Amino acid sequence: MTVGTRVRVKSSIMVYHHPQHRNQPLDIKGMEGEIIAVLETWQGRVISPNFPYQVRFAPKFLAHLQPDELDVIEN
């Protein structure tokens, strides 16, 4: 998966930072978004983050996810 890939969340994940549901649990299973960053380096050093994919679901809603939590959407 690379930047620009459309993805769908395949596992049940509870988040508390959705703008419309602030501080309330929201399950994002089934939501679709676009990968906007793959975190591999920081300040020129190779890193191994736990949640390397940054996905934008809405203009003000981003989430960092693991590769096994996402399915690629075919165009």
Secondary structure, DSSP 4 states (H G I P E B T S, - for coil): --TT-EEEE-S--EES--GGGTTS-EE-TT-EEEEEEE--EETTEE---SS-EEEEEETTEEEEE-GGGEEEPP-
